[in-house]
Amino acid sequence: MILTISLIALSTVLFVTGVVIERGARVSTPTNSQQPVQSSATTSSDPDGGHDVTPSSSQQGSTSPEQGSVSAETVFGVGLENPWVVGVFVLIWLLLVIAIVRLGRIAWVGLLLVAVGAGVLDVGEVGRQLTEAHPVVASFAVVVTLAHIALAVLALFVLARTMRKGRLSVN
């Protein structure tokens, strides 16, 4: 049980840390590629200083890749890096810890389902972080993935052991 609680705590802390690091990296990148206009001391009567581009065409539709490409990972339309979603994730794992301590075998079934689901999402996150060249976040995601896989294997082991004990005691 201590191993299970430790793996849950480790994976949750590393998940939250990875999300914070990734969000911090996105916030620190500039989102506006337009350069400030420097005033020059020209006495030209041309309002745009001799440029051939009209201001309305250069400012309309100027969604550069830097402005609109903050691609948040979503599953079924839900942003997985939203602070509310991260908070719900932490709450689910906390409730699973309490359930394992208090309820027994049914909680292990819940742990197995949540660990497998999280592991599937984690594998996708590792691939996404590697393609986006975020090695630090990818390494966090690898450790979280391994922790979730270990939790799933541990839950399977505990469930198999309790089922085997149940069969032996019935006979």
N, C-alpha and C positions, 0 to 999 in steps of 0.2 A: 504494500500500500504506500509506503514511503517513496518507493521508486516511481510509482504512478503519479503521486502528488508532485514530486520533484520534476518529472518530465513535463507535466502540465504547466508548472510554474516557469520552467526554462523556456518552453515553446511560447508561452504567452508573453513573457518579458522580451524575448528576442523578436517576436512578431511586432509588438508595439514599438520597440526600438528601431526596427527596420522601416516601419511606416513613418516614424518621425524623421529618420534620416532621409528617406526618399522625398517626403513632403518638404523638408528643409532645403533639399537640393533644387526642387522645383520652384520654391518661393524665391530663392536667391538668384535664379536666372532672370535676365531682363526679359520683360514681356512686351516692350515697345521698341521697335527697331527704327523709329523715326528720329532723326537727328534734330537737335534744336537749331532754329534758324538764327544765324549770326547776322547782326545788322552790319551792313557795310556803309561806308561813307560815300556812296555813289550819289551823284546828283541826277541820275537818269530819271526820265519821266515814266519809264516802264515800271508798272507796279510789282512785277515779280522779279525785278532785277536782271532782266535779260534772259530769263529761262523760257523755253518754249512750251513747257508743260503748264497747263492751267491748274490752279489750286484745287478746283472742284474734282478734276479727274485724278489727281494724285492722292487726294484724301479719301475719296469715296472708294469703298471696296479694297482698302489697303490692309486686308487681313493677311499679314505675312505669316509664315510658318511658325515664327516665334510667338506670335500673338495668340493663335488659336489651337496650338498643338499640345496643350496640356492634356495628355490622354490619361484620364483616370481609368483604372481597371474596373470594369463593371461586369456583374453577373446578373442576368435577368433584369437589367436596368438599374441595379443597385450599385453605387460606387463603393467598392470594398475598402477604400482608403479614407472614407468619410469618418470624421471623429465619432459620430453616433454609431456607425457600424463597428468601428474598432471597440467602442465601449460595450456594445452588445456581445461582441466576440469574447471580451474579457469576462463579462458577466456569465455567459454560457459556460465557460471553463470553470469559473468559480462555483457555479451551481452544480456542475458535474463532480467537482471535488467533494462538496457537501453531500451530494447524493451517494457517492461511492462509500463515504464513511457511514452514512446513516441507512441506506436502503439495501445495499448488497447487490445481488446478481442482476436485477433489472437495470441498475445504474451502469453496470459493465456493458450491457447491450447498448445503452445510450452512448457510453464512451466509445465503443467500437464504431458506431454509426458516425458520430461527430469526428472522430479521428480519421476515418476513411474519407469522409467528405472534405475535411481540411487538408488531408494529404493530397487529394486530387487537385484542389485549388493551389496548393503549394508547389506542386510539380509545374503547373502552368506559370506560376510566379517566377520560379527559378529560370525557366526558359525565357520569359519576358525580360527579366533583369539581365540575363546574359546577352540577349540581342540588343538591348539598349545600352550595353557596356557600363553597367553599374556593378562592379565586382564586389564592393563592400555589401551592398544590399543583397546581391545574389548569394554571397556567403552566409548571410543571416538566413536567407530563405532556404538554403540547403540544410542548415542545422535545424531549422524549424520543421522542415520536411522529414528529416531523419527522426526527430522527436515524435512527430505525429505517426510515422510508420511504426516506431517502437511502441507507442501507446496502443495502436491497433493490434500489433502482435501480442502484446501483454494482455489486452482484453480478450483476445481469442484464446490465449493460454488459460486464463482464469476461468472463462466460460467453459472450455473443454474440461478442465479439472473439476468444476462443480457439477457438470453433467455426468462425468464418469463416477463421481462420488454418489450422485443420486441413483445411478443404475446399480452400483454395488450395494447400496443400503436397501434397495427395494428387494433384491433377491435374497 
